[in-house]
Amino acid sequence: MAASSISSLASSFSSLSFSSQLSQKPNALIFPVTKSRSLSPSPKSLTTLRISAAVSSPSEPFKNLVKTRLPGGFAAQPIIGTGRRKCSIARVVLQEGTGQVIINYRDANDYLQGNPLWIQYVKVPLVTLGYEGSYDVFVKAHGGGLSGQAQAISLGIARALLKVSASHRSPLKSEGLLTRDSRIVERKKPGLKKARKAPQFSKR
C-alpha cells in the first residue's frame, strides 16, 4: 500500500509543469516607463503673463498727477504739515485746487475703504475753515492702521493750514484739531496676560 501511494505521488508531481516565464526576482515590481514632460510654460502662457503684467495699476494716474503737482517731491513744498497718531505718521501738502484728497497715490475714499468716520477725520480741518473746495491735499502716510492714519492726516492738515495764515489758529484750536493725541496702547507687562490683566487665580 505504501509503495503504491508513493508511486501515485511521484506520477502526480511529474504531471505538474512550471512555466519558464517566471521572474527570478518574484518580489520585484515593474513600473511602466513614461516620457518625462518639461515643466517650462508654453509660449501661449508666456504671452498671457506678459499681457497681465502690462496692465497699469489704478494708482498710475494719481502718481503722474502727484509728480506734476509736486515738483521736487514732498520735502520741497512750502505748505506742509506733519501729523502723528499712535504709530501712524502722515506728511501733508496743501495746494490750491478743487478739494481733491490723494493719500499714498490713491483717492481718499478708495484708500480709507469708504469709511465715513475716517473720511470725516480728514475733512474736518478744511470744513472748519470753509476750505473744503479750495485746496488739494496730497498725503504720504505710513505706520499703524487706517484709523490712526486718518487722525494723523487731520492733524497734518490743521498744521499745514497754520502756515497759510496765523489767523486760522483760534478756530482750529477751539475744535481741538491742533492737539496731538498722545494716547497709545499700553505695553504688556511680564507675568501678566495683557497690560494690566493678571492670570486667573485658582485655589484648587
Phi, psi and chi 1 to 4 in degrees:
 res  aa     phi    psi   chi1   chi2   chi3   chi4
   1 MET       -  -41.9  -69.5  -66.4  -68.1      -
   2 ALA   -66.6  -37.8      -      -      -      -
   3 ALA   -65.4  -38.6      -      -      -      -
   4 SER   -67.8  -37.5   63.4      -      -      -
   5 SER   -66.9  -37.9   63.0      -      -      -
   6 ILE   -66.0  -41.9  -69.1  172.3      -      -
   7 SER   -66.0  -35.4   62.6      -      -      -
   8 SER   -68.1  -37.7   63.2      -      -      -
   9 LEU   -64.2  -41.5  -75.0  173.3      -      -
  10 ALA   -63.1  -40.7      -      -      -      -
  11 SER   -67.0  -36.0   62.5      -      -      -
  12 SER   -68.4  -39.0   62.8      -      -      -
  13 PHE   -66.0  -36.4  -84.9  114.9      -      -
  14 SER   -68.8  -27.9   62.7      -      -      -
  15 SER   -74.3  -21.5   64.0      -      -      -
  16 LEU   -72.4  137.8  -67.9  174.7      -      -
  17 SER  -124.3  132.8   62.2      -      -      -
  18 PHE   -99.8  139.8  -65.8   94.7      -      -
  19 SER   -73.4  140.9  174.3      -      -      -
  20 SER   -85.0    0.8   61.3      -      -      -
  21 GLN   -94.7    8.3  -63.8  179.5   -5.4      -
  22 LEU   -68.3  143.6  -68.8  176.4      -      -
  23 SER   -76.9  146.2  171.8      -      -      -
  24 GLN   -72.7  -16.6  -65.6 -175.1    1.3      -
  25 LYS  -117.8   86.7  -67.4 -177.1  179.4  179.7
  26 PRO   -65.7  -23.2   23.8  -32.8      -      -
  27 ASN   -86.4   -5.0  -65.6  -31.6      -      -
  28 ALA   -75.4  138.1      -      -      -      -
  29 LEU  -102.0  137.2  -63.3  175.4      -      -
  30 ILE  -111.2  121.1  -58.1  172.8      -      -
  31 PHE  -109.9  140.2  -64.5   97.8      -      -
  32 PRO   -70.6  138.2   24.6  -33.7      -      -
  33 VAL   -88.0  123.8  178.7      -      -      -
  34 THR  -110.9  157.5   58.2      -      -      -
  35 LYS   -73.4  133.2  -66.4 -177.9  179.9 -179.5
  36 SER   -74.8  138.9   61.4      -      -      -
  37 ARG  -101.7  137.4  -65.4 -179.0  178.2  179.5
  38 SER   -73.5  141.6   62.3      -      -      -
  39 LEU   -89.3    3.8  -62.6  177.3      -      -
  40 SER   -70.1  138.5   59.5      -      -      -
  41 PRO   -66.7  148.9   23.3  -32.1      -      -
  42 SER   -72.1  160.7   61.4      -      -      -
  43 PRO   -58.6  -30.2  -22.3   31.4      -      -
  44 LYS   -65.7  -43.4  -68.9 -176.9  179.0  179.4
  45 SER   -66.6  -33.2   61.6      -      -      -
  46 LEU   -64.3  -40.2  -76.1  176.9      -      -
  47 THR   -65.9  -38.4   54.1      -      -      -
  48 THR   -66.9  -36.4   55.5      -      -      -
  49 LEU   -64.6  -41.3  -71.7  174.4      -      -
  50 ARG   -63.7  -38.3  -73.3  170.3 -173.0  163.0
  51 ILE   -65.9  -42.8  -69.1  171.5      -      -
  52 SER   -67.6  -33.1   61.9      -      -      -
  53 ALA   -74.7  -23.6      -      -      -      -
  54 ALA   -80.9  -11.7      -      -      -      -
  55 VAL   -69.8  129.1  176.1      -      -      -
  56 SER   -75.6  144.5   60.8      -      -      -
  57 SER   -75.7  159.0   60.9      -      -      -
  58 PRO   -64.5  -20.6  -21.4   31.4      -      -
  59 SER   -83.6   -6.0   61.7      -      -      -
  60 GLU   -60.4  -46.1  -76.8  -62.8  -31.9      -
  61 PRO   -60.7  -37.6  -19.8   30.4      -      -
  62 PHE   -69.6  -34.8  -67.8  104.0      -      -
  63 LYS   -63.1  -44.3  -77.6 -173.4  177.9 -179.7
  64 ASN   -65.2  -36.7  -63.2  -28.2      -      -
  65 LEU   -65.5  -44.0  175.1   64.2      -      -
  66 VAL   -64.7  -39.5  172.0      -      -      -
  67 LYS   -64.7  -37.7  -73.5 -179.0  180.0  178.8
  68 THR   -75.2  -34.3   55.2      -      -      -
  69 ARG   -82.6  -25.9  -65.5  -71.5  -60.9  -85.3
  70 LEU  -120.8   74.8  -55.0 -179.1      -      -
  71 PRO   -66.9  131.2   22.3  -30.7      -      -
  72 GLY    90.4   -2.8      -      -      -      -
  73 GLY    90.2 -176.2      -      -      -      -
  74 PHE   -66.6  -39.3  -81.4   76.0      -      -
  75 ALA   -68.0  -20.9      -      -      -      -
  76 ALA   -88.5    3.4      -      -      -      -
  77 GLN   -91.1  146.5  -52.5  -52.7  -47.6      -
  78 PRO   -78.4  -37.2   25.7  -31.7      -      -
  79 ILE  -102.8   94.1  -55.1  175.9      -      -
  80 ILE  -137.3  143.0 -170.5  168.7      -      -
  81 GLY  -138.5  145.3      -      -      -      -
  82 THR  -114.0  128.1  -57.8      -      -      -
  83 GLY  -121.2  146.7      -      -      -      -
  84 ARG  -134.6  145.8  -66.2  178.8  177.7   85.7
  85 ARG  -157.6  125.9  174.2   74.7  173.3   98.3
  86 LYS    54.5 -118.5  -65.1 -178.6 -179.5  178.5
  87 CYS  -103.2   10.1  -65.0      -      -      -
  88 SER   -95.7  143.3  -57.0      -      -      -
  89 ILE  -130.3  131.1  -59.0  174.8      -      -
  90 ALA  -129.7  128.4      -      -      -      -
  91 ARG  -107.6  121.8  -67.4  172.7  176.5   84.9
  92 VAL  -116.6  135.3  179.2      -      -      -
  93 VAL  -121.9  131.3  172.5      -      -      -
  94 LEU  -106.7  137.1  -66.5 -176.8      -      -
  95 GLN  -139.9  148.1  -78.9 -166.3   -5.4      -
  96 GLU   -62.7  132.2  -67.1 -175.5    0.5      -
  97 GLY  -170.1 -142.2      -      -      -      -
  98 THR  -116.9   12.0   58.6      -      -      -
  99 GLY    94.4   17.7      -      -      -      -
 100 GLN   -77.6  138.0 -167.9  174.6   15.1      -
 101 VAL  -120.8  121.0 -178.7      -      -      -
 102 ILE  -121.5  121.8  -61.7  175.1      -      -
 103 ILE  -117.2  119.9  -53.8  172.6      -      -
 104 ASN    50.9   46.9  -70.2  -13.3      -      -
 105 TYR    63.1   26.9  -53.6  107.3      -      -
 106 ARG  -136.6  154.6  -68.8  167.4   61.1 -174.7
 107 ASP   -64.2  145.3 -175.7   65.6      -      -
 108 ALA   -61.2  -42.0      -      -      -      -
 109 ASN   -62.9  -37.6  -69.1  -32.5      -      -
 110 ASP   -72.1  -43.4 -179.4   28.2      -      -
 111 TYR   -67.8  -40.6 -174.7   81.9      -      -
 112 LEU   -88.5   14.0  -61.9  176.1      -      -
 113 GLN    58.9   28.5  -58.6  176.9   -4.4      -
 114 GLY    68.0   15.3      -      -      -      -
 115 ASN   -71.7  118.5 -169.6  -54.5      -      -
 116 PRO   -65.6  -32.3   20.8  -30.2      -      -
 117 LEU   -68.5  -44.2 -180.0   61.5      -      -
 118 TRP   -66.9  -37.8  -61.3  -18.8      -      -
 119 ILE   -66.3  -35.2  -64.2  171.7      -      -
 120 GLN   -66.0  -38.7 -177.9 -176.6    0.1      -
 121 TYR   -55.1  -42.4  -76.1  146.6      -      -
 122 VAL   -69.7  -36.6  173.7      -      -      -
 123 LYS   -91.2  -12.8  -66.4 -175.3  176.6 -179.8
 124 VAL   -59.2  -46.0  160.8      -      -      -
 125 PRO   -60.6  -40.5  -22.3   33.6      -      -
 126 LEU   -70.2  -38.4  -64.5  171.7      -      -
 127 VAL   -68.0  -35.2  172.4      -      -      -
 128 THR   -60.2  -37.9  -58.7      -      -      -
 129 LEU   -96.2   -1.5  -61.7  175.9      -      -
 130 GLY    75.9   27.9      -      -      -      -
 131 TYR  -109.5   20.4  -70.1  154.3      -      -
 132 GLU   -63.3  -22.6   59.5  -90.9   20.4      -
 133 GLY  -114.5   15.2      -      -      -      -
 134 SER  -108.8  -19.8  -56.2      -      -      -
 135 TYR  -129.6  144.1  -74.1   96.5      -      -
 136 ASP   -96.1  139.2  -72.5  -21.6      -      -
 137 VAL  -114.7  125.5 -177.7      -      -      -
 138 PHE  -117.1  127.5  -57.9   92.8      -      -
 139 VAL  -129.1  139.0 -176.8      -      -      -
 140 LYS  -116.6  116.0 -104.2 -170.5  179.4 -179.4
 141 ALA  -127.1  142.2      -      -      -      -
 142 HIS  -153.4  159.7   67.2  -84.4      -      -
 143 GLY    85.4  149.3      -      -      -      -
 144 GLY    68.3 -159.9      -      -      -      -
 145 GLY  -107.9 -175.9      -      -      -      -
 146 LEU   -67.7  -34.8  -66.8  179.3      -      -
 147 SER   -64.6  -46.8  176.0      -      -      -
 148 GLY   -64.0  -38.5      -      -      -      -
 149 GLN   -66.3  -38.8  -72.1 -175.7    6.0      -
 150 ALA   -62.6  -42.0      -      -      -      -
 151 GLN   -71.6  -32.5  -63.7  177.2   57.6      -
 152 ALA   -66.8  -37.8      -      -      -      -
 153 ILE   -64.4  -39.3  -67.7  169.2      -      -
 154 SER   -60.0  -44.7  175.6      -      -      -
 155 LEU   -66.7  -38.2  179.3   59.8      -      -
 156 GLY   -64.6  -40.3      -      -      -      -
 157 ILE   -64.9  -42.9  -66.7  174.7      -      -
 158 ALA   -62.4  -41.1      -      -      -      -
 159 ARG   -69.4  -34.3  -72.5  178.7  172.7  176.5
 160 ALA   -69.2  -34.6      -      -      -      -
 161 LEU   -66.6  -25.2  -72.3  170.0      -      -
 162 LEU   -65.6  -30.5  -74.4 -178.3      -      -
 163 LYS   -74.7  -21.9  -65.1 -175.4  178.3 -179.7
 164 VAL   -70.7  -45.5  175.6      -      -      -
 165 SER  -157.8  137.4  174.5      -      -      -
 166 ALA   -70.6  -17.4      -      -      -      -
 167 SER   -72.4  -10.0   62.3      -      -      -
 168 HIS   -78.8   -8.4  -64.6  158.6      -      -
 169 ARG   -65.1  -47.4  176.5  175.9  -67.1  -84.9
 170 SER   -63.9  -45.2   58.2      -      -      -
 171 PRO   -67.4  -36.0   19.8  -30.0      -      -
 172 LEU   -69.6  -38.3  -68.8  173.6      -      -
 173 LYS   -70.5  -34.7 -168.1  171.3 -176.6  178.7
 174 SER   -66.0  -27.6   63.2      -      -      -
 175 GLU   -88.0   -1.9  -65.8  -67.9  -29.4      -
 176 GLY    74.3   23.8      -      -      -      -
 177 LEU   -88.1   -9.6  -61.1  173.6      -      -
 178 LEU  -101.2    2.9  -65.8  176.7      -      -
 179 THR   -91.6  126.2  -57.5      -      -      -
 180 ARG   -78.8  116.7 -158.5  -68.0 -159.3 -162.7
 181 ASP   -75.9  109.7 -165.0  -13.8      -      -
 182 SER   -90.7    4.0   60.6      -      -      -
 183 ARG   -71.5  127.4  -64.6  175.1  -61.4  170.8
 184 ILE  -135.7  168.9   60.0  172.3      -      -
 185 VAL   -69.2  129.8  176.5      -      -      -
 186 GLU   -69.5  140.3 -171.3  175.2  -11.3      -
 187 ARG   -70.9  153.4   61.5  150.6  -67.0 -173.5
 188 LYS   -75.9  141.6 -179.8 -173.1  177.1  -60.6
 189 LYS  -102.6  148.6  -81.3   77.6  174.1 -176.0
 190 PRO   -66.7  137.5   19.8  -30.5      -      -
 191 GLY    90.4  -11.2      -      -      -      -
 192 LEU  -110.8  159.4  -59.2 -177.3      -      -
 193 LYS   -73.0  -41.6  -67.1  -69.8 -173.9  179.9
 194 LYS  -135.0 -148.1  -63.2 -164.1  -62.5 -176.8
 195 ALA   -64.6  -41.2      -      -      -      -
 196 ARG  -131.6  -11.9  -58.8 -173.8 -177.7 -174.3
 197 LYS   -75.3  123.3 -179.1 -179.2  178.9 -178.9
 198 ALA   -93.9  157.7      -      -      -      -
 199 PRO   -60.1  147.0  -20.6   30.3      -      -
 200 GLN   -68.7  133.3 -174.5  174.3    4.1      -
 201 PHE   -83.7  134.4  171.5   73.7      -      -
 202 SER  -126.5  119.2  176.9      -      -      -
 203 LYS   -73.7  -33.5 -176.8  175.5  -75.2 -172.7
 204 ARG  -124.3      -  -67.3  176.4 -177.6   86.9
